[in-house]
């Protein structure tokens, strides 16, 4: 009887010692340097870096201008029908080039700068989206890992419970039917633990498929969530998000690029001058002509309609950027309020889990003293497990929401982009 009570008390103490809250110092996020390297190596960011490099070359082309030298050559024969008749060979060469006026050159340089800024903003948005994807996959893996650890602990408890039942049966203090119930409970927990391990491996594979260089070593103990920072002010958080939001930057830079293109097309509606020199050899070499030629290309209606079309696109892009800012402001406020509510929800889920855990501990202790039944122990343990799973899920959701807030406010990982870092980053 003493052996049974000793084993049962150990089971109760082990169950009650399961972590409902964890140290606040636990590291549950990827290493910042490793995360930064993984983001820069992600496929979407790599493609955006290539776009930045290509746009930089296009910008150089715009700055240099497309006015190029043109060489014309001709050869002909002159027939003279006078008496005596004569036929003489003649030829000529001409070299000309369109002239880019200062106003047009300035509009080309402005368009090149606007396109480069848009490409950099697109790279920043790709970095931000990759960061969101990393967080989503990371917390999915962290959630599955935590569940696997929890089911593993439950398996150990079920094995101890089965040992307690066998000991009581040997002492004649429990019917043999309780062994069947204990073995069934253990089998169910083993199945759940195997399924949780499979889900954890799948989540790990999904994470590594997108970020293969990211090390998956982390302290799986989770800190208790806290309320978001930013002085507890939703307005302060909204301002921090909009100050660094690459999606908004990209929309504004797109509008700027379209406006710059419209100004460039407006300059193209002016007359295009061409200046050149020519040399002609006529009358069989008896006449040599050297001259200066000036040509003018008169713009047609197509240039006017091109400018009007791009100007309309620029106006539409400006309106879209204004609407996007309004939507982002609302989403940021909603994200902040959701994170605050989730922190409160976790506290309630934690209290419920602790109460259910205490009920399971008391039921286990009562069973060890010969009171109550195994069915009541198994029921209380199942309820306690459900409470733990719920509290753990809410805890992870709250931690993920807080991490997302910091990511969007650029307080988690470095996401700012400049032209130098876009080209120099490995």
Residue pairs with C-beta under 8 A, 6 or more apart in sequence:
1 171
1 173
3 167
4 164
4 167
4 168
4 171
4 173
4 368
5 368
5 369
7 160
7 163
7 164
7 167
7 368
8 164
8 364
8 365
8 367
8 368
8 369
9 365
9 368
10 160
11 157
11 160
11 161
11 164
11 364
11 368
12 361
12 364
12 365
12 368
14 156
14 157
14 160
15 157
15 357
15 360
15 361
15 364
15 381
15 384
16 357
16 358
16 361
18 150
18 153
18 357
18 388
19 221
20 350
20 353
20 354
20 357
20 388
20 391
21 224
21 350
22 221
22 222
22 223
22 224
23 221
23 223
24 223
24 224
24 226
25 223
26 219
26 221
26 222
26 223
27 218
27 219
28 142
28 218
28 219
28 220
28 221
28 222
28 223
28 399
29 35
29 138
29 218
29 403
29 412
30 38
30 134
30 138
30 214
30 215
30 218
31 215
32 412
32 413
34 213
34 214
34 215
35 131
35 134
35 214
35 413
36 413
36 414
37 213
37 426
38 134
38 211
38 213
38 214
39 45
39 127
39 130
39 131
39 134
39 211
39 413
39 415
40 127
40 425
40 426
41 211
41 213
42 130
42 133
42 134
42 210
42 211
43 210
44 126
44 129
44 130
45 123
45 126
45 127
45 130
47 126
48 119
48 122
48 123
48 125
48 126
48 127
49 123
49 422
49 423
49 425
51 119
51 122
51 123
52 116
52 119
52 120
52 122
52 123
52 419
52 422
52 423
53 422
53 423
55 115
55 116
55 118
55 119
56 116
56 119
56 419
56 423
58 112
58 115
59 112
59 113
59 115
59 116
60 112
62 108
62 109
62 111
62 112
62 115
63 108
63 109
63 112
65 100
65 105
65 108
67 97
67 98
67 99
67 100
68 97
68 98
69 95
69 96
69 97
70 95
70 96
70 97
70 276
71 93
71 94
71 95
72 93
72 94
72 95
72 96
72 278
73 91
73 92
73 93
73 94
74 91
74 92
75 89
75 90
75 91
75 92
76 89
76 90
76 91
77 87
77 88
77 89
77 90
78 87
78 88
78 89
78 90
78 282
78 283
78 284
79 85
79 86
79 87
80 86
80 87
80 88
88 282
88 283
88 284
89 284
90 280
90 281
90 282
90 283
90 284
91 280
91 281
92 278
92 279
92 280
92 281
92 289
93 278
93 279
93 280
94 276
94 277
94 278
94 279
94 293
95 276
95 277
95 278
96 274
96 275
96 276
96 277
96 293
96 295
97 274
97 275
97 276
98 272
98 273
98 274
98 297
99 272
99 273
99 274
99 275
100 108
101 267
101 270
101 273
103 267
103 270
104 264
104 267
104 268
104 270
107 260
107 263
107 264
107 266
107 267
108 264
110 260
110 263
110 264
111 257
111 260
111 261
111 263
111 264
113 260
114 253
114 256
114 257
114 259
114 260
114 261
115 257
115 260
116 419
117 253
117 256
117 257
118 250
118 253
118 254
118 256
118 257
120 253
120 417
120 418
120 419
120 422
121 246
121 249
121 250
121 252
121 253
121 417
122 250
123 417
123 422
124 246
124 249
124 250
124 415
124 416
124 417
125 246
125 247
125 249
125 250
127 246
127 415
127 417
128 246
128 247
128 407
128 408
128 415
131 407
131 412
131 413
131 415
132 404
132 407
133 210
134 210
134 211
134 214
135 400
135 403
135 404
135 407
136 400
137 203
137 206
137 207
137 210
137 211
138 207
139 396
139 399
139 400
139 403
140 203
140 206
140 207
141 200
141 203
141 204
141 206
141 207
141 216
142 218
142 220
142 222
142 396
143 203
143 392
143 393
143 396
144 196
144 199
144 200
144 202
144 203
144 204
145 200
145 203
145 220
146 220
146 222
146 392
146 396
147 196
147 199
147 200
147 389
147 392
148 193
148 196
148 197
148 199
148 200
149 220
150 196
150 385
150 388
150 389
150 392
151 189
151 192
151 193
151 196
152 193
154 189
154 192
154 193
154 381
154 385
155 186
155 189
155 190
155 193
157 381
158 182
158 185
158 186
158 189
158 190
159 186
161 182
161 185
161 186
161 364
161 377
161 381
162 179
162 182
162 183
162 186
164 367
164 368
165 174
165 178
165 179
165 182
165 374
166 179
168 174
168 178
169 175
169 176
169 178
169 179
173 370
174 374
178 374
181 374
181 375
181 378
182 374
182 378
185 378
204 216
207 214
207 216
208 214
208 216
222 392
222 395
222 396
222 399
223 399
224 346
224 350
224 395
225 342
225 343
225 346
225 395
225 398
225 399
225 402
226 343
226 402
227 339
227 340
227 343
228 237
228 336
228 339
228 340
228 343
228 402
228 405
230 236
230 237
230 240
230 336
230 405
230 409
234 333
234 336
234 337
235 333
237 332
237 333
237 336
237 405
237 409
238 329
238 332
238 333
238 336
240 409
240 410
240 411
241 328
241 332
241 408
241 409
242 248
242 325
242 328
242 329
242 332
244 408
244 409
244 410
244 415
244 416
245 328
245 408
246 415
246 417
247 324
247 328
248 321
248 324
248 325
248 328
251 317
251 320
251 321
251 324
252 321
254 317
254 321
255 314
255 317
255 318
255 320
255 321
258 310
258 313
258 314
258 317
259 314
259 318
261 310
261 314
262 307
262 310
262 311
262 314
265 303
265 306
265 307
265 310
266 307
268 299
268 303
268 306
268 307
269 299
269 303
269 304
269 307
270 299
271 296
271 297
271 298
271 299
272 296
272 297
272 299
273 294
273 295
273 296
274 293
274 294
274 295
274 296
274 297
275 292
275 293
275 294
275 295
276 292
276 293
276 295
277 290
277 291
277 292
277 293
278 289
278 290
278 291
278 292
278 293
279 288
279 289
279 290
280 287
280 288
280 289
280 290
280 291
281 287
281 288
282 288
282 289
332 408
335 401
335 404
335 405
335 408
336 405
338 401
339 398
339 401
339 402
339 404
339 405
342 394
342 397
342 398
342 401
343 398
343 402
345 394
345 398
346 391
346 394
346 395
346 398
349 387
349 390
349 391
349 394
349 395
350 391
350 395
352 387
352 390
352 391
353 384
353 387
353 388
353 390
353 391
355 387
356 380
356 383
356 384
356 386
356 387
356 388
357 384
357 387
357 388
359 380
359 383
359 384
360 377
360 380
360 381
360 383
360 384
363 372
363 376
363 377
363 380
363 381
364 377
364 380
364 381
366 372
367 373
367 374
367 376
367 377
403 412
406 412
407 413
407 415
410 416
